[in-house]
Amino acid sequence: MIHGGGHMTLSRKAVRPFQTAFLLAHGVLPVSIDYRLCPEVNLIEGPIQDVCDAYAWVQRGGLQAALRLSRHGVLVDGVRTVVIGWSTGGHLAMTTAWMSKQAGLRPPVAILSFYGPTDFESGDLDVRRAEEYPDRRLPMDEIIASLPAVPITSYSTSLTSTDSSHLGWIRPGDPRSELVLSLFKEGNGLPLLLNGIHPSTSATSPLSPPSPERIASISPLAHVRNGTYTTPTCLIHGTKDEIVPFEIAGAFCKALQKAGVKGRLGIVEGARHIHDLQLKENDEGWWAGVGVGYDFLLEELGIKSQ
């Protein structure tokens, strides 16, 4: 399970307790992970690599050994692994489809992405959006100068924060929060994510445009089109998503179909970006907003839904 937060905020605690309970009830062990956050490290060398390493650890028996469950007759089947993510965590979940192959591992049985971005090449994610959220107040050089020199693995606003967005990190005046806000409003997301604030070459600044090849390397849609993405995938997306446009999800699922990869799109009519925080099984809205995705995972795992 992979948390969201713009690749820059939150932690492994930012998952969905009701959904983890649903998985446990069906014999699936949920494991939520931390990863190094951008922009102290770039997206490829930080979050994407860390998620791949965590996946490799499970596949190679690390989880079974760490839990020491075999002495109680409980076995963890690391081969039958599915990957779930929310928002940018959904994007990271999808990267395991090709990163696993590059690492010599068996790809996941299936992937479930809740409102995650899938296309980084079209420019749709660079269009100004999320107007209901505030613009940043701090100068960019002041924001960058205030960030840690080494990567961190968790960040959230304080418990007394007035963030009413349910995104979990909006706090105007806080440098990291304002940096994420700028991703939606200033078209600087790809440079900051792919360069990081400590670029590997002195000729590259944090806001230098990345090459088309580097952008394509992180884009799930590009990997579907070039044949390196073959994992069955379900997307769940709200039609009124203010962060990741709904149309991007539809285009991705059409590309899966064209490539002969099993896919499913769960459409949540009228839903915004974060719509599933409090949904419980048997709630109105569970099936469209959550259940259709878990039904897909259980089907791919060969588990009968109760």
Disulfide bonds with the S-S distance in Angstrom:
none
